[in-house]
């Protein structure tokens, strides 16, 4: 079986550890039998560092990560197969936003929610019936933390059961909670937020498939945090280090992913170029680090589980590679091979075409 992998990337150098050598969004066929990737096409666009896929409409959305004066935006493309098996991208519109360095987006029903890191802002866009990005419905400036730290919105996740959106505020060391109204706009619920330890830097969140728990990776302290979403106010159940204690002060956590069973969690760290596998037991309210693996490259920005659950891929930003790992018993990983010359990968998303 072949699956389509879309790769978001940097096209502009961001810093010495984040080179921008890509041309835009790339498409690869991935074989679940062999783990091989075959390039199928690309579309030129500026700094599409994070992607979101709408399989129903065969559309991919990307942020244009740049400062406010350079025209940050959400851009959309229809994705289709040509008769020769290659992949074509057709522009489907864009919506400008007012924020510095949008770094994440998620589609929620008829809206798109975009998080901007430097400005600490959230933008909610309407989606037209055909899926194209539409008008700006809401622009939210996250408040300063109690100690006046600059907020940095880094990730949003939608809890459909409770009609809530959770925002990882890396600068404010807080998981912010919003109620999603019927019109798609967000209403802040500040009393429901969770404060992390000072300087933790909550970066990404993964929701448990059962819908009642979540795991947050904290970029700056090398910890993963298990959160119970069932109470009126979410609460921390457990936290554990995903790196050895002697090096946690050098951590640079990136992505967190959870498998379909909800028992296996994976966290990438850019500083040490590793992926840590953790065991999640919601009944015991525990999150336990099991093994740590070299990522197959340098500075893994994103990790992704294949739709069939048999593989884990790492997007190694600094040396332009994708590590392909086979998953084994208990969620263990074994490096199968490394795909080279994938320029500046920052985001890995799957599409069903």
Secondary structure, 3 states (H helix, E strand, C coil): CEEEEEEEECCCCCECCECCCCCEEEEEEEECCCCCEEEEEEEECCCCCCEEEECCCCEEEEEECCCHHHCCEEEEEEEEECCCCCEEEEEEEEEECCCCCEEEEEEECCEEEEEECCCCEEEEEEECCCCCEEEEEEEEECCCCCCCCCCCEEEEEEECCCCEEEEEECCCCEEEEEEECCCCCEEECHHHCEECCCCCCEEEEEECCCCCEEEEEECCCCEEEEEECCCCCCEEEEEEECCCHHHHHHCCEEEEEECCCCCEEEEEECCCCEEEEEEEECCCCEEEEEEEEECCCCCEEEEEECCCCCEEEEEECCCCEEEEEEECHHHCEEEEEEEECCCCEEEEEEECC
